[in-house]
Amino acid sequence: MANVNNSDILPGSVPKLEENASNWLIFSLRFPAAVAAKGKWPHFDGSLARPAHPQPLTAEQVQELGAWDSDEASANFMLQQ
């Protein structure tokens, strides 16, 4: 698992989504706003796809993919809080 960064922690105003979704309304308002403020919303709305590169990869492309994968892991962590 990727290292947890303090910038990956959501504010206390974003509730954890209950299993029965009883708090869906407040979660659906606060979660996107908090994640967007951290610059990770494109990982949720699909507007930032993983970069596709032909093989073999250059060092720059490897770094770009690593950064995208790290941001994706951060976004997934936020959803699990």
C-alpha positions as CSV (number, residue, x, y, z in Angstrom):
1,M,0.0,0.0,0.0
2,A,1.2,3.5,-0.7
3,N,2.3,5.7,2.1
4,V,-0.5,7.7,3.7
5,N,0.1,11.4,3.3
6,N,-1.6,14.0,5.5
7,S,-2.9,15.6,2.3
8,D,-4.9,12.3,1.8
9,I,-6.8,12.7,5.0
10,L,-10.3,14.0,4.5
11,P,-11.6,16.7,6.9
12,G,-13.9,15.6,9.7
13,S,-16.8,17.3,8.0
14,V,-16.9,14.4,5.4
15,P,-18.7,11.5,7.0
16,K,-17.8,7.9,6.2
17,L,-20.6,6.5,4.0
18,E,-22.8,4.2,6.1
19,E,-23.3,0.6,4.7
20,N,-27.1,1.3,4.4
21,A,-26.3,4.7,2.7
22,S,-28.5,6.5,5.3
23,N,-26.1,9.4,5.1
24,W,-25.8,9.5,1.3
25,L,-27.1,13.0,0.9
26,I,-24.5,14.7,3.1
27,F,-21.7,12.4,1.9
28,S,-22.6,13.1,-1.8
29,L,-22.3,16.8,-1.1
30,R,-19.2,16.9,1.0
31,F,-17.0,14.1,-0.4
32,P,-16.7,15.5,-4.0
33,A,-15.9,19.0,-2.7
34,A,-13.2,17.7,-0.3
35,V,-11.6,15.5,-2.9
36,A,-11.7,18.2,-5.6
37,A,-10.0,20.6,-3.1
38,K,-7.2,18.0,-2.9
39,G,-7.0,17.8,-6.7
40,K,-8.0,14.2,-7.0
41,W,-11.6,14.5,-8.3
42,P,-10.6,13.6,-11.9
43,H,-9.7,10.1,-10.6
44,F,-13.3,9.7,-9.6
45,D,-15.2,11.3,-12.5
46,G,-13.1,9.5,-15.2
47,S,-11.7,12.7,-16.8
48,L,-8.1,11.7,-16.0
49,A,-7.4,8.3,-17.5
50,R,-4.1,6.5,-16.9
51,P,-1.6,7.7,-19.5
52,A,-1.0,5.2,-22.3
53,H,2.4,5.0,-23.8
54,P,4.0,2.8,-26.4
55,Q,6.7,0.3,-25.2
56,P,9.5,0.7,-24.3
57,L,8.9,3.5,-21.8
58,T,11.2,6.4,-21.4
59,A,12.3,7.5,-17.9
60,E,9.9,10.5,-18.1
61,Q,7.0,8.2,-19.0
62,V,7.8,5.8,-16.2
63,Q,7.8,8.8,-13.8
64,E,4.5,10.1,-15.2
65,L,2.9,6.7,-14.8
66,G,4.3,6.4,-11.2
67,A,2.8,9.8,-10.3
68,W,-0.6,8.9,-11.8
69,D,-0.6,5.5,-9.9
70,S,0.3,7.3,-6.7
71,D,-2.5,9.8,-7.1
72,E,-4.9,7.0,-7.9
73,A,-3.9,5.2,-4.7
74,S,-4.5,8.4,-2.8
75,A,-7.9,8.9,-4.3
76,N,-8.9,5.3,-3.4
77,F,-7.6,5.8,0.1
78,M,-9.9,8.9,0.5
79,L,-12.9,6.8,-0.6
80,Q,-12.1,4.2,2.1
81,Q,-12.0,6.7,5.0
